[in-house]
């Protein structure tokens, strides 16, 4: 790392020629007009601008590079330096002081503008406190108007600029143009003293203005570059790994040499996601973009888990991992080799989720749990297709969901689950994965599961469908994943909350019945059509539903029972008995999925 102090005019020449460019992960800029004027005033006063940071490329950029906005002449050139910090400042100065065209900016309300920047010579030679006012921006046509009509300043010709005493800043570093403008300005001999002061107090400051620049060595690692970039750009939106890898892969010269073009990671991901979501909507909605549902970061993590697991098995000493640094160091060749296999694995995951009665993104308990599952499938392939393997995978999955194991720090759990689940699938006598052994579902957890914010809430909803719940209107067959959207199936209240509130006085006072009214125990998956007939308490609406079904009453009772409810308690509007019996049934359902016995309050019986 070295500190240099090049002149601003030389830095802007490097921008124009493409010697200094941006890594493609830098987002677009656009400073507002007021900030640009203040920045120019800083330069004219020769006040400190702040340090900028760049990376030597060594003649081969580690990232796909692009020129700063407006630097058309540098396109197609391999840069010598990549700008990591200072994009907004240098782009603003380049467009205002070097580019022979109006600056793309915006006003304080965010409206796009195209402006030219001038300095009012008479104001500029006053006190430094007046310098901000001396920097003026005018519209693209160089005519400043008031009240939408009255022209107050016309700078459309050099003669008019000189008459107004407004020096155009866009060619301040072009000595020939400055000299020609000066000759026109001093045709009036009275302007000589003013020009001499202006040259001394403003132009000389700008011509000698230097830019403190930290230059990182070309040997700086990719993850170090990215870490530095994010730390010095604290005001921006943090970059994600996918954006950084997009720029890194696009800069892979071996791929360019072999294929005649740079690698487009976003296009590859978009194609993968389109195939997955078309077959399995649980992985996202195609119309909502490639980051809806299963994300690019999820996919990259699965690729990293596969890559590092294989490397560890080969004896490389590599640990199985998918941390940020692992993703940043994921070679393009390895990504291209593994991406098709991981994409196919996520397709298998989509099918597995359907078999668990989870078919919509909104019903997915944990998106993150799919990452290690896809990695395991990619590594074992058809080894996950046996009944015994499916049973163990399902137990692991439901322990993760119902034990709410995937809500915290995940990278370590990813690693353990991949290694332990693979061992357990291959050998039934191997130790169970930690996610299975550590998972617990306390009896009273049912009382607090009231919204989709909880993975266990979504899990019980899916288990009710999986075990054979039949809709109370469409009674011809059990609910299927394909019917969830078609019939607008959702979690519906069995006893309405207002009815529960009116009857609180008749029930034990030591129980929070209001909270239990919102619990998953008082909810079940039903179609919108069924919900429309559920007016009042069960004793009232069950008669309506039974008649609408056209079934014999005892057969309709069998339909009700598929939701693990006490039918007699429903018909008698006995909410207390209903709640107690259904809570027990749901606990049995949960423990069956987890492969465990009930965990009673504060004690564990395994």
C-alpha atoms as one frame of an Amber mdcrd trajectory, in Angstrom:
protein
   0.000   0.000   0.000   1.368   3.413  -0.973   0.171   7.009  -0.605   0.456
   9.275  -3.638  -0.656  12.850  -4.282  -1.289  13.249  -8.011  -2.644  16.533
  -9.374  -6.380  16.588  -9.924  -5.921  17.443 -13.596  -3.803  14.288 -14.062
  -6.316  12.127 -12.208  -9.100  13.406 -14.453  -6.987  12.676 -17.539  -6.577
   9.105 -16.277 -10.349   8.886 -15.883 -10.865  10.145 -19.448  -8.344   7.729
 -20.939  -9.517   4.684 -18.958  -6.307   4.353 -16.936  -8.478   4.759 -13.825
 -11.771   2.836 -13.915 -14.340   1.334 -11.573 -14.728  -2.314 -10.601 -18.093
  -3.369 -11.959 -19.474  -4.026  -8.467 -19.509  -0.277  -7.832 -23.060   1.006
  -8.114 -24.042   3.945 -10.289 -23.619   7.420  -8.880 -25.549  10.647  -9.053
 -24.807  13.452  -6.641 -27.268  16.303  -6.389 -26.548  19.739  -7.776 -25.915
  21.376  -4.407 -23.289  18.822  -3.396 -21.492  19.199  -6.722 -21.339  22.985
  -6.342 -19.977  22.599  -2.814 -17.375  20.103  -4.058 -16.202  22.483  -6.778
 -15.968  25.304  -4.244 -13.721  23.068  -2.120 -11.357  22.577  -5.058 -11.247
  26.292  -5.914 -10.249  27.057  -2.322  -7.714  24.207  -2.296  -9.305  22.786
   0.815  -8.721  19.072   1.578 -10.868  16.828  -0.582 -10.375  13.614   1.364
  -8.392  10.507   0.513  -9.408   8.303  -2.392  -8.368   4.667  -2.747  -7.426
   2.645  -5.809  -6.122  -0.832  -6.580  -3.263  -1.562  -8.991  -4.380  -4.162
 -11.517  -0.943  -5.286 -12.658  -2.269  -5.209 -16.230  -4.987  -7.807 -15.561
  -8.034  -6.565 -13.675  -9.325  -9.025 -11.062 -12.814  -7.650 -11.723 -14.699
  -6.627 -14.808 -14.087  -2.906 -15.032 -16.084  -0.011 -16.422 -15.266   3.622
 -16.970 -16.575   6.375 -14.765 -19.801   7.901 -16.005 -19.077  10.048 -19.060
 -15.560   8.737 -19.774 -16.395   7.279 -23.176 -12.830   7.480 -24.467 -11.601
   4.913 -21.957 -14.020   2.139 -22.892 -12.391  -1.117 -23.973  -9.086  -0.416
 -22.245  -7.689  -2.558 -19.430  -7.288  -0.148 -16.505  -4.099   0.324 -14.527
  -6.062   1.342 -11.436  -9.489   0.438 -10.055 -11.185   3.107  -7.959 -12.441
   1.646  -4.666 -13.291   4.830  -2.780 -14.016   8.267  -4.214 -16.354   7.395
  -7.097 -18.878  10.141  -6.377 -16.239  12.829  -5.886 -14.152  11.997  -8.943
 -17.136  11.395 -11.205 -18.643  14.730 -10.198 -15.361  16.548 -10.776 -14.712
  14.744 -14.051 -18.099  15.673 -15.472 -18.029  19.250 -14.184 -14.359  20.134
 -14.867 -13.236  17.894 -17.733 -16.160  16.553 -19.737 -17.254  18.847 -22.565
 -20.943  18.406 -21.865 -23.603  19.014 -19.233 -23.479  17.071 -15.960 -26.150
  14.483 -15.127 -27.388  15.399 -11.649 -30.618  15.984  -9.720 -32.207  18.673
  -7.589 -33.008  18.485  -3.893 -36.315  16.746  -4.620 -34.669  14.041  -6.702
 -35.672  15.406 -10.124 -33.113  14.660 -12.841 -31.183  17.653 -14.192 -28.509
  18.378 -16.792 -26.346  21.318 -15.701 -23.277  23.313 -16.691 -21.080  24.738
 -13.928 -19.637  28.239 -13.857 -17.818  30.433 -11.401 -18.870  34.050 -10.883
 -15.484  35.770 -11.127 -16.405  38.867  -9.113 -17.804  36.811  -6.223 -14.941
  34.311  -6.343 -12.284  36.929  -5.615 -14.107  38.006  -2.487 -13.795  36.307
   0.888 -13.591  32.471   1.036 -16.928  32.479   2.839 -18.547  33.681  -0.404
 -17.033  30.915  -2.542 -20.041  28.574  -2.329 -22.237  31.336  -3.739 -19.729
  31.968  -6.507 -20.200  28.489  -7.992 -23.273  28.542 -10.212 -25.045  25.859
 -12.233 -27.199  26.667 -15.244 -29.561  24.535 -17.358 -28.456  22.521 -20.365
 -29.373  25.373 -22.746 -27.215  27.767 -20.666 -30.138  30.112 -20.118 -31.205
  30.792 -16.543 -34.796  31.936 -16.141 -36.995  33.060 -13.306 -40.734  32.572
 -13.065 -40.495  30.100 -15.990 -40.154  32.892 -18.549 -37.988  35.844 -17.620
 -34.357  35.359 -18.703 -31.967  36.520 -16.011 -28.745  35.004 -17.372 -27.801
  34.005 -20.930 -24.463  32.200 -21.320 -24.982  30.738 -24.785 -21.855  32.363
 -26.279 -18.368  33.184 -25.068 -19.111  36.887 -25.469 -22.129  36.615 -23.187
 -20.145  34.571 -20.630 -17.472  37.267 -20.532 -20.030  40.063 -20.348 -21.640
  38.366 -17.344 -18.261  37.552 -15.771 -19.049  33.792 -15.557 -16.116  31.502
 -16.280 -17.081  28.034 -17.659 -15.499  25.347 -15.514 -15.775  22.407 -17.902
 -12.487  23.317 -19.660 -10.578  24.728 -16.699  -7.672  22.284 -17.321  -7.476
  23.020 -21.081  -4.880  25.814 -21.278  -5.658  26.718 -24.896  -9.370  27.211
 -24.248  -8.704  29.067 -21.024  -6.298  31.370 -22.895  -8.846  32.048 -25.630
 -11.554  32.798 -23.071  -9.178  35.086 -21.173  -8.422  37.095 -24.323 -12.105
  37.701 -24.851 -12.633  38.645 -21.209  -9.803  41.208 -21.075 -10.804  42.938
 -24.327 -12.202  45.322 -21.793  -8.979  46.554 -20.109 -10.897  47.198 -16.891
 -11.186  43.419 -16.448  -7.401  42.846 -16.172  -7.104  43.448 -12.407 -10.138
  41.223 -11.801  -8.713  38.471 -14.005  -5.334  38.560 -12.256  -7.000  38.114
  -8.871  -9.179  35.334 -10.260  -6.168  33.566 -11.707  -4.294  33.800  -8.426
  -7.133  32.955  -6.045  -9.059  30.400  -8.106  -7.431  29.063 -11.275  -4.004
  28.458  -9.734  -5.625  26.643  -6.824  -7.448  24.334  -9.226  -4.427  23.716
 -11.455  -2.250  22.767  -8.490  -4.917  20.880  -6.564  -3.706  17.424  -5.586
  -5.658  14.321  -4.636  -4.393  12.147  -1.767  -4.612   8.611  -3.154  -3.952
   5.325  -1.387  -2.890   2.701  -3.912  -3.242  -0.952  -2.979  -0.851  -3.469
  -4.484  -2.017  -5.753  -7.283  -1.337  -8.717  -4.963  -4.161  -7.662  -2.602
  -6.588 -10.592  -2.301 -10.138 -10.372  -3.621 -11.761 -10.723  -0.210  -9.452
  -8.036   1.200 -10.385  -5.684  -1.648 -14.075  -6.265  -1.010 -13.681  -5.803
   2.747 -11.801  -2.541   2.227 -14.377  -1.331  -0.265 -17.291  -1.927   2.064
 -15.578  -0.315   5.031 -14.615   2.865   3.214 -18.017   3.107   1.529 -20.002
   3.095   4.754 -22.629   5.436   3.343 -23.651   3.101   0.555 -25.703  -0.086
   0.420 -23.542  -3.083   1.431 -22.560  -5.263  -1.483 -23.607  -8.874  -1.486
 -21.372 -11.737  -2.515 -23.250 -12.281  -5.756 -22.475  -8.736  -6.948 -18.817
  -9.148  -6.091 -18.546 -12.511  -7.824 -20.357 -11.118 -10.855 -17.595  -8.549
 -11.279 -14.862 -11.057 -10.471 -16.109 -13.690 -12.925 -16.606 -11.099 -15.645
 -12.943 -10.177 -15.230 -11.726 -13.776 -15.647  -9.406 -13.481 -18.630  -9.012
 -17.240 -19.056 -12.728 -17.538 -19.683 -12.649 -14.609 -22.114  -9.755 -16.205
 -24.011 -11.515 -19.573 -24.170 -15.025 -18.352 -25.029 -14.499 -14.981 -26.672
 -16.664 -13.158 -24.153 -16.854 -12.540 -20.428 -18.889 -14.746 -18.084 -22.288
 -13.339 -17.165 -23.181 -14.731 -13.753 -26.547 -12.900 -13.486 -27.697 -14.443
 -16.785 -26.696 -17.915 -15.619 -28.504 -17.489 -12.299 -31.597 -16.097 -13.993
 -31.790 -19.142 -16.267 -31.340 -21.550 -13.346 -33.970 -19.791 -11.257 -36.437
 -19.710 -14.144 -36.254 -23.492 -14.528 -36.586 -24.090 -10.780 -39.515 -21.755
 -10.171 -41.385 -22.975 -13.240 -41.382 -26.487 -11.806 -41.563 -25.645  -8.102
 -43.252 -22.340  -7.120 -42.159 -22.943  -3.524 -38.691 -21.795  -4.641 -39.971
 -18.403  -5.765 -42.200 -16.582  -8.209 -40.658 -16.018 -11.616 -42.572 -12.763
 -12.091 -41.010 -11.327  -8.920 -37.429 -11.624 -10.178 -34.503 -13.991  -9.621
 -34.060 -13.077  -5.953 -37.605 -13.896  -4.834 -37.642 -17.031  -2.685 -34.468
 -19.030  -3.209 -31.714 -16.424  -3.539 -28.460 -16.279  -5.450 -26.590 -16.301
  -2.137 -28.389 -19.522  -1.126 -27.270 -21.105  -4.384 -23.664 -19.957  -3.984
 -23.573 -21.291  -0.420 -24.760 -24.706  -1.602 -22.084 -24.716  -4.318 -19.437
 -23.836  -1.741 -20.583 -26.604   0.605 -20.313 -29.158  -2.202 -16.921 -27.875
  -3.329 -15.360 -27.802   0.125 -16.842 -31.208   1.097 -15.310 -32.784  -1.998
 -11.987 -31.077  -1.329 -11.984 -32.355   2.250 -12.720 -35.902   1.083  -9.792
 -35.615  -1.326  -7.492 -34.925   1.620  -6.768 -31.284   0.865  -7.171 -30.284
   4.499 -10.010 -27.943   3.537 -12.868 -27.549   6.015 -16.439 -27.823   4.793
 -17.599 -24.226   4.749 -19.731 -21.619   3.004 -18.627 -18.456   4.744 -18.308
 -15.183   2.878 -14.612 -15.643   2.216 -15.282 -19.094   0.768 -17.765 -17.647
  -1.688 -15.463 -14.810  -2.690 -12.718 -17.341  -3.358 -14.967 -19.664  -5.384
 -13.160 -20.117  -8.733 -15.208 -19.638 -11.870 -14.148 -23.047 -13.162 -15.470
 -24.742 -10.024 -18.705 -22.778 -10.135 -19.332 -23.757 -13.765 -18.529 -27.394
 -12.943 -20.835 -27.600  -9.921 -23.696 -25.238 -10.798 -25.647 -27.735 -12.967
 -25.445 -30.404 -10.270 -26.523 -28.000  -7.526 -29.355 -26.665  -9.713 -30.617
 -30.232 -10.208 -30.314 -30.778  -6.449 -32.524 -27.764  -5.721 -35.026 -29.245
  -8.167 -35.041 -32.403  -6.059 -35.494 -30.232  -2.956 -38.570 -28.667  -4.570
 -40.042 -32.147  -5.017 -39.153 -33.101  -1.445 -40.969 -30.014  -0.162 -44.074
 -30.920  -2.135 -44.001 -34.350  -0.525 -44.027 -32.533   2.818 -47.099 -30.544
   1.633 -45.108 -27.295   1.268 -45.805 -25.865  -2.169 -45.823 -22.055  -1.812
 -43.030 -19.663  -0.889 -45.223 -18.127   1.811 -45.639 -21.552   3.440 -41.902
 -22.344   3.536 -40.749 -22.446   7.184 -37.034 -21.844   6.551 -35.571 -20.949
   3.169 -32.078 -21.295   4.596 -32.596 -24.950   5.529 -32.744 -25.757   1.834
 -29.047 -24.881   1.406 -27.527 -27.865   3.260 -30.316 -30.124   1.954 -29.457
 -29.254  -1.657 -25.756 -29.778  -0.930 -26.461 -33.238   0.493 -28.523 -34.161
  -2.560 -25.810 -32.871  -4.904 -23.210 -34.976  -3.099 -25.243 -38.181  -2.683
 -27.370 -38.035  -5.819 -29.632 -41.078  -6.077 -28.437 -42.129  -2.631 -31.194
 -39.916  -1.208 -33.938 -41.721  -3.137 -34.291 -44.843  -0.989 -37.192 -45.036
   1.498 -34.743 -45.188   4.418 -32.864 -42.099   3.189 -36.091 -40.164   2.615
 -37.258 -41.060   6.125 -34.056 -39.777   7.742 -34.018 -36.641   5.621 -37.636
 -35.953   6.552 -36.896 -36.443  10.246 -33.912 -34.096  10.012 -36.005 -31.559
   8.131 -38.898 -31.547  10.596 -36.571 -31.399  13.582 -35.040 -28.280  12.049
 -38.459 -26.722  11.431 -40.358 -27.689  14.587 -37.313 -27.303  16.825 -36.825
 -23.867  15.191 -33.151 -24.609  14.647 -32.561 -22.408  11.604 -33.377 -19.018
  13.040 -29.941 -17.896  14.256 -26.335 -18.052  13.062 -26.341 -20.663  10.344
 -22.947 -21.178   8.712 -21.708 -23.590  11.388 -25.015 -25.506  11.331 -24.834
 -25.732   7.543 -21.429 -27.392   7.793 -22.383 -29.805  10.559 -25.653 -30.779
   8.917 -24.045 -31.566   5.567 -21.389 -33.804   7.070 -23.582 -35.431   9.724
 -26.609 -35.953   7.503 -24.502 -37.593   4.784 -22.975 -39.967   7.349 -26.416
 -40.772   8.808 -27.964 -41.455   5.396 -25.106 -43.749   4.449 -25.025 -45.605
   7.764 -28.131 -46.041   9.937 -25.854 -46.760  12.907 -24.030 -43.441  12.567
 -24.842 -40.756  15.172 -27.879 -38.633  14.429 -27.166 -35.078  13.218 -27.049
 -32.417  15.921 -30.144 -30.814  14.425 -32.055 -34.002  15.254 -30.640 -34.606
  18.717 -30.825 -30.964  19.840 -34.332 -30.219  18.545 -37.043 -29.879  21.176
 -40.688 -28.887  21.067 -42.107 -27.882  24.433 -45.739 -28.698  25.118 -46.694
 -25.104  25.819 -45.081 -23.859  22.582 -48.415 -24.539  20.891 -50.030 -21.802
  22.994 -47.696 -19.143  21.517 -47.646 -20.187  17.849 -49.961 -17.555  16.427
 -48.407 -16.084  13.243 -46.443 -17.051  10.154 -43.377 -15.422  11.670 -42.702
 -18.775  13.318 -41.297 -21.694  11.337 -43.046 -24.150  13.658 -46.405 -22.467
  12.932 -45.924 -23.038   9.199 -44.633 -26.521   9.921 -47.767 -27.641  11.782
 -49.932 -26.161   9.039 -48.041 -28.277   6.467 -48.166 -31.408   8.633 -51.940
 -31.147   8.915 -52.160 -31.172   5.120 -49.562 -33.927   4.801 -51.387 -36.248
   7.226 -54.578 -36.068   5.160 -56.741 -33.083   6.088 -59.840 -32.834   3.875
 -61.321 -29.423   3.103 -64.703 -28.736   4.716 -66.250 -27.617   1.434 -64.341
 -29.565  -1.241 -64.794 -32.904   0.500 -64.050 -35.302  -2.341 -60.378 -35.903
  -1.456 -57.645 -34.771   0.978 -55.966 -31.444   0.302 -53.042 -31.644  -2.098
 -50.192 -29.178  -2.666 -51.616 -28.374  -6.093 -54.939 -27.267  -4.577 -53.467
 -24.738  -2.164 -53.392 -21.899  -4.690 -56.331 -23.070  -6.784 -58.685 -23.155
  -3.793 -57.088 -20.304  -1.818 -56.271 -22.579   1.094 -54.968 -20.768   4.153
 -54.891 -21.034   7.933 -58.453 -20.379   9.134 -59.815 -19.871  12.639 -62.027
 -22.695  13.900 -63.616 -20.703  16.756 -64.019 -16.974  15.965 -62.230 -14.636
  18.356 -65.298 -12.474  19.167 -67.230 -15.556  20.272 -64.313 -16.620  22.510
 -64.126 -13.147  24.046 -67.839 -13.239  24.907 -67.508 -16.591  26.669 -64.327
 -16.021  28.712 -66.175 -15.769  32.009 -67.326 -19.386  31.809 -63.826 -20.837
  31.523 -60.947 -21.330  34.031 -59.479 -17.964  34.970 -55.873 -19.182  35.243
 -55.557 -19.575  31.453 -54.996 -16.841  28.873 -57.839 -17.853  26.563 -57.472
 -14.700  24.482 -53.952 -15.774  23.492 -55.140 -19.310  22.820 -57.779 -17.965
  20.471 -54.973 -16.963  18.081 -52.963 -20.155  18.564 -52.351 -22.678  15.804
 -54.455 -25.048  17.930 -57.511 -22.963  17.003 -56.568 -22.843  13.318 -56.542
 -25.276  10.439 -55.943 -25.290   6.654 -59.191 -24.634   4.786 -60.291 -23.161
   1.485 -61.656 -19.662   1.134 -64.978 -21.183   0.065 -65.237 -23.162   3.300
 -64.307 -20.086   5.335 -67.194 -18.128   3.801 -69.666 -20.570   5.382 -67.995
 -20.470   8.809 -70.116 -17.773  10.431 -70.396 -17.887  14.199 -69.194 -20.784
  16.405 -68.815 -24.368  15.095 -72.208 -25.493  16.458 -73.787 -22.998  14.048
 -71.680 -23.316  10.923 -71.111 -27.092  10.933 -74.763 -27.638  10.055 -74.368
 -25.349   7.060 -71.158 -27.040   5.912 -72.667 -30.489   6.355 -75.660 -29.588
   4.201 -73.444 -27.986   1.545 -71.306 -31.115   1.357 -74.269 -33.307   0.430
 -72.751 -36.076   2.562 -74.341 -38.223   5.219 -73.736 -36.554   8.636 -71.500
 -39.366   9.913 -69.383 -39.153   6.771 -68.997 -35.404   7.190 -67.887 -35.999
  10.773 -65.115 -38.178   9.363 -64.088 -35.217   7.185 -63.951 -32.956  10.251
 -61.848 -35.502  12.100 -59.130 -35.393   9.431 -58.147 -32.047  11.000 -57.457
 -33.776  14.322 -60.398 -32.135  16.074 -62.827 -33.479  18.678 -66.034 -33.423
  16.653 -68.288 -33.692  19.714 -66.550 -30.728  21.340 -67.120 -28.704  18.171
 -70.797 -29.570  17.970 -71.251 -28.655  21.648 -69.165 -25.457  21.373 -66.950
 -26.737  24.179 -63.846 -24.685  23.425 -61.969 -25.817  26.538 -62.303 -29.508
  25.696 -61.668 -28.799  22.017 -58.434 -26.978  22.805 -57.111 -29.629  25.197
 -57.820 -32.578  22.897 -56.552 -30.875  19.755 -53.375 -29.666  21.465 -52.647
 -33.289  22.417 -53.307 -34.458  18.855 -51.054 -31.767  17.392 -48.305 -32.669
  19.853 -48.540 -36.281  18.720 -48.321 -35.098  15.104 -45.261 -32.967  15.865
 -43.472 -35.691  17.775 -44.199 -38.229  15.058 -42.583 -35.927  12.459 -39.588
 -35.273  14.733 -39.272 -38.908  15.741 -39.433 -37.964  19.419 -41.728 -38.314
  22.393 -43.545 -35.364  23.912 -41.447 -32.769  25.676 -43.527 -31.685  28.659
 -42.958 -28.321  30.328 -39.384 -28.069  31.600 -38.797 -31.804  31.357 -37.698
 -33.983  28.489 -38.829 -37.532  27.881 -36.997 -39.006  24.942
